[in-house]
Amino acid sequence: VAEAYQELAARLQDYWSLGKIEAILEWDMQTQMPEGGSNARARHIELLAKLSHQHFTSAETGRLLDAAAGETQNADPTSDEFNLVRVARRDYDKARKVPTELVMEMSRITTLAHSIWAKARTDNDFKSFAPTLEKIIELKTRIAECLGYTDHIYDAMLDEYEPGLKTADVASMFETLREDLVPLVKAITARAEAVNDSVLHQDFDETKQREFSEMVVKQFGYDFGRGRQDRAVHPFETSFSRDDVRITTRFHPKWLNPAMFGTFHEAGHAMYEQGVGEKLEGNILCSGVSLGIHESQSRLWENIIGRSYGFWEYYFPKLQSVFPAQLGNIDLETFYRAVNKVSPSFIRVEADEATYNLHIMMRFELESDLLAGKIKVMELPDAWNAKSQAYLGITPDTDTVGVLQDVHWSAGLYGYFPTYSIGTILSAALFDKAVEQCPNIPAEIKQGKFDTLLNWLRTNIHQHGRKFDPKDLIQRATGQPLQSRSYMNYLKTKYSAIYGLS
Ligand code: ZN
């Protein structure tokens, strides 16, 4: 077997391990660490980031990449070896384009920006955040210029999270969606009183919430022998290996949704990581390929399964026995409608399935305009409110629940939002394809059985890790490029029934 390839693989394994050690420190920081540990932790993480960047971008990695490319050039283009070299080459070329000093400056500014943004949000004071935001956009622009792009500066940012995705792709995706989504939400809003979700707002014991959610995700196929759940302020999933994939959640004592649907969501991410092929363990292909594909997995389990009638036919009686005082006298139909209530609201993370993509659409338009210099930072609050009125039919009365609500822009995460919509759209396309190939899936869901669906996802998505680019993976799994038809059909069918639309 090829010598340089083996040496490269070993070198990349060390690089991968350094990243995973960093992830353990970050997991600990968000779940266990006392407040006093934060300065020392920042130093530890910065050191690891430096070591891993130096190790990866060294001339030695470059030499091995060249030699290994020679050795694998005639290999099967779908083989692990061929793709490991291909992906490593792309990551390497990108990593070397951005000077370390610029990366470090960005990291410093965004760390400082977090508290400035948080205070501005609390105080409803956009002006105090504006200079920092301007600085971040300036640095982000410099990074994008280093990385290079052909059509739109925003392309360089999208590529960080969704390799190969272009601004024009996202614009046309939203154009198609907007045509159907805006009238659908209007029609539902006109019949808002048809659904009452007060049943979800009662006292729900935290331990019981946790036990029920964990029982469900175990039956989905999340392996607690290779995972665990902890509490965090902002729920997330992280993995240190395909055999150690963690999820986190938060509880609301008077609202059932956040912990329950949040756990379903994070478990969807986690099952993706646990399902990466065993052969890929420990190398740079051993993770989900992009944020969009990742989000397709979390949304599929959270919404397409977790908010479906068939699912609750099986699980509602179980939930009733966990909360007899709260739910004992409620019928399945009422509960199903409650968990699917649609109501335009200011806050993205609390949005329902129908309005969610409208929140993303306005963020995409605003951030791509900002980076292209079409709007200035100081014009952002007004631009935000105008879009909110146009798409959601409501204008936020403060910037706190408007332009300041999300952490992303203060963290330098531009090009991140569209991946949420890609995932949502893809979740429906994947589910349609899975049911087309395995028609017994809906009947199994009604019996609390998910192995046929999980196996389909394992075979078509999970096992490949980062081996294929997102566009190829979507084509291979669904037989066509990403399309929003499945998703719009899903929404129209489901919500026409719930809201009695014609
Ligand atoms: Zn997610």
Residues whose N, C-alpha, C, O or C-beta is under 5 A from the ligand:
A	BS01	ZN	E295 S298
